[in-house]
């Protein structure tokens, strides 16, 4: 994704989840500038941490004794509990010079468990604050340490690449030298000579699927970016399989059993079905009730709920077909369903008259 797309995704994650996005890109692509712009757009304060220059004490604080108890002083950069919402930018995560520095920050980038606060050693981060990471890719072009899979598994990897059109718009907004802008417009290959994709060795895991679930429930990404976002959590192969499965599920008509027995789980899908797909579900439902019309009370309620969400014309058609089945007609004519069914029956009666 380019920087503009990264900012769109970053806004969703930082404002709607506690997950930790990790922006990965080559030098000069605009990672830091993009993160700062996002903080400005969502009106949150910004604290940068250059981890390549920090030691463990800079992160966990200096120990001191109070009576018989050991404590650690709060680092100067740590946002107060009552501070305005703040984004803490852990920059150069894979440039940490000491192994124990990387181990210390490991805990901080991990999203908090439900009902808990994000922590760094003994310090607890107030829930209004967020953490974002930025690194150069470990592709041999930089003096960086490889990140193990346990650490990658705790972040949403967002791979950012150079984009000539995106850069051109930014350069115009920033009033870059006219000759520079025109030269790059005609020589886009010189914008970035190392713009290939890189393998971050992201793989699916139980934690990764939990993060995908959180992203799908809370965030709304442009469809063109879904693959990029989920690939940064579960890997490209798993993301391709998952999104393909989702597409097939959206196209496949709901079965009569799903409507009657699992309505709470499929109600949204039913509302989004195209009319031709909806017709297939209706035909299966009619056939099922013609063959077996004994319904539990819960199944009756689910049937009425399905009818209620149908477009007007489809609702008339389905009710008209179901009224031909005496057992089902008796169900539809119960007083408690008048708000949904009565108008439809009246309309059908008018058409017959």
N, C-alpha and C positions, 0 to 999 in steps of 0.2 A: 504494500500500500504506500501511497505517497504521504507527504506531511499533512496535507489538508484532510485526507482520509483518517490518518492517525489521530488528528485532533478531534474529529467527530467521534471516533471510538473511545478515545480517552475521556471525553466529557461524559459519555454514558457510564463508563465504568466507575469514574471517580465520584459522580453525583448519585449513583443508584446502587452501588455495591461497596463492600469492604475488601474486595479483591485487590491484588497488587499487580498492576500492569508493568511490564518490562519492555521498554522501547529499545530495539536492537537496530543499529544502522551504522554505516560507514562514517568516517570523520567528515564533518562539514555538511552533512545532509540536513541538519536543522533540528536534531532531537531536542536539545536544550531550549532553543528558541520556541519550538512548538509547545513544549511543556509549560514554559512561562506564559505563552499566549493563552493556553487553556486555563491556567490559574486566573489570569486576568478576566477571561470571558465568564468563568463560573464564580467570579468574585471571591476567590480564596487566596489567603496569604501563601507565600512561597518561601521555603527554606531549602537551600542547596547544601548537600553534603558531598564533598570530594573525597570519596573513600580511599582513593589512591594516596592521599596525603594524611590519612588518619590512623591512629593507633587504637588499641582496645580501650584505653582510658578516655579517649575522646568520645567514645560511644557509650560506655557503661558508667562513666564517672570515676571519681577518685574515692577510694575507700576511707572511711573514718569510723572511729569507735564512739559509741554513746553508751556509757555504762558498760555492760558486758556484751553489748550487741554490735555487730559490724553492719554499717550502712554504706551506701554508695551515693555520692553527691550527684544531683541531677545535672546533666551536661548543659552548657550555656545555650545550645541551640534548641533544646527540647521545648516544644510549645506548652504553655501552661494549660491546665485543665479548663480554665475559663477563657482562653484565648479564642479569637475568631477562627473559623474553620481554616485549616492550613494543610497544604500539600508539602510533604517532606520528600525532596528529590534526592534519592540515593544514586549519585552519579559515579561512574567508573567502578561499578561493583566488582567487576572481574579484574580490576587493577589494584586491588588491596594488596599491599606489599607483604603483609604478614598473614600467615594461615589463621592465627587466632582472631585477627580482625574480621576475616571472612566468616569465621565460625560465629563471631559475636553478632554480626549483622544478619546471619541466617534466621535467627528467631524473629527479628524485626520485620523482615519482608513477608513472613508467613501470615496469611489472613487470620484474624482472630476466630476462635471457635465460637459457636453460637452462645450468646450470653456472656462472652468473655471480652476482654480488652486486648488490643495488640500490645505486645510487651517487648522490652529490651532489658534483659537481666531483671533487676528489681523494679524498673520503671514501667508504669502503665500509661499508654497513650489514650487520651480522652477520645470518645467515639466520633466526635465531629472531624477529627483529623484523618488524613489519608497519606498513603505512601506510594511513590512511583519510582521505578528503577530505570536507568539508562546505561547501556553498555555498547561497546564496539564488538562486532562478531568475532568469535574465536576461529578465524579462518586462516591464520598464519600471517595476516597482514599487520597485526598489532601485538605489542608485548602485553598480553593478557593471560590470565589463568583460566583454564577450562572450568566451567561450572558443572558440578555433578548433577545427576538427574533428580536427586532428592530436592535440591534447591530449585531447579527448573520447574519441578512439579508443583511448586507453591506459587507460581506466577503465571500471568497471562502474557505470553510472548507476542509482541507486535513488531513484525519485521518491516522496516521502513526503507524504501529505495528512492533514489533520486528521480525526479520527474521534471522534464524540461518545461512543460506548460505550467506546472505548479510553481517552479522557480521563477518563471517569467512574470507571473502575476505578483509574486512576492517582491521581485526586484523592482517592478513598476510602482508598487505601493511604497517601497522604501526609497524611491527616487535614486536608484543606482545610476551610475554613469551611463549616458545614452549609448556611447560606443561599445561599452561592455555588453549591454543588453542586446544590441543589434548583432554583435559578433556571435554571442551564444545562440541567438535565434537562428543563425545560419550555420552554426557548428555545434550542434547539440551533443555530439559525441565527446566534446571536450568539457562538458559540464561536470561529469564524473567518470573517471576511467576505470573505476572498480565498483560496478553497480550490479554485480551478479547476486543471485539469491544465495543464501547460506543455510546450511543444515545445523539447526540448534539441538538436534537429537531429542526432540519433544516426542513423548510417547504417552499412550493412554494409561490411566490408572484410576483407582477408585476416587482419589481426591480430584483428579482432573475431570472426571465425569460430574462430580458434585459442582465444580466450578462452571462447567458448561450448563448445568441445570440452573444455577444462579443467574448466569448471563441471559439465558433464554427467558427466564421468568421476570427479570427486572429491567433488562435493556432492550432497546429497539435499534438494531443496526441496519443500515441500507443492505438490501439483499446481496448486492455485489461484494460486500465486505464480510458477510457471514463466514465464508470459507476461510478468509485470512484470519479472522478472530479465532475461530474454533481450531484451526490448524496450529495456532500458537498455544493451545491448551492440551489437545489430545493427539497432535501430529496430523499431517496432511492425509495419510491413508485412512485413518479412522474418521476424520472430518468429512472426506468424500463419501465414505460409506454411510455415515450418519445423515448427512444432508440429502443424499439420494433416497435413503429410506423415508425421510420426512416428506420429500416430494411425492413419493409413491403413496404414502399414507393420505396425503391431501387429495390425491386424485382418486384413490379407491373409494367407492361408495360405502357408506356405513351399512352394516348388516342389520337385520331386524333384531338380532340378539343384542347387538351393541346399543341400539336405541332403547330396547325394552329393559335391559338388565344393567347397563352401564351409562345411563344418560348423563350423570354428573361429569363423567370423564370425557364424553364425546360431544357435549352440547356446543362447544365452541366450533369444533369441526363441522357439525351439522349446519350451523349458521353460515359457515363460509363455503359450503358446497355450491358448485355451479348448478344451474337449473337442470342440466342434463344428468349430472351425477346425482342430484337430489331425486330426480325421477326414478333412477335405478334403485335407490334406497326405498322409495315409496312402493315400487312394484314388489320388491322382496318382502316388505312389511305386510302388504296386502295378501300376498301368497302365504306368508307365515300364519296370519290370522285366519285365513280361510281354512287352513289345515289344522290349526290348533288355536282356538279362540279363548281358552280358559286362561285368564290373566290374574296374577296376584294384585293386590291393591297398589303396591309399589310400581308394578309394570303398567297398570292403568294410568297412574299419575305420569309416568314417563312417556306414555303414548300421547297423552294430552299436551304435555310440555313440548314434544316434538311437533305436534300439529300447530301449536301456538306460535312457534318461531318460523313457520313456513311463510313465504310470500303469499299474498291473498289468493291469487289464481291457483297456485299449487295446493293451498289449504282446501279450497272448494273442491278441487278434483279428488283429493285424498278422502275427505269426509264423505263425499258422494259415493265413492267406491266402497268405503267401510260400512255405510248404512245399508248396503245390500246384504250384509252379513248380520242376521238377527241378533246373535249373541253379542257382537261388537256394537251394534246399534244400541242395545240396552245399556252398554257401558257408557257410550257417548252421551246418552240422554239423561244421565244422572244430574241432579240439581247442582251438585258442587262444580260441575264442568260448564255450567251455562255461560259464564263469562267468555269462554273460548269457543264453545260449539254452537250456542244458540244463534248468533248472527249468521254463521255459516249455513245452518239448516234453514233459516228464514230466506236467505239468498237463494239456496237451492230450490225451495218451495216456489219462490217468485219465478224462477226460470222455468220450472215445470208448468206453472199456471200460464 
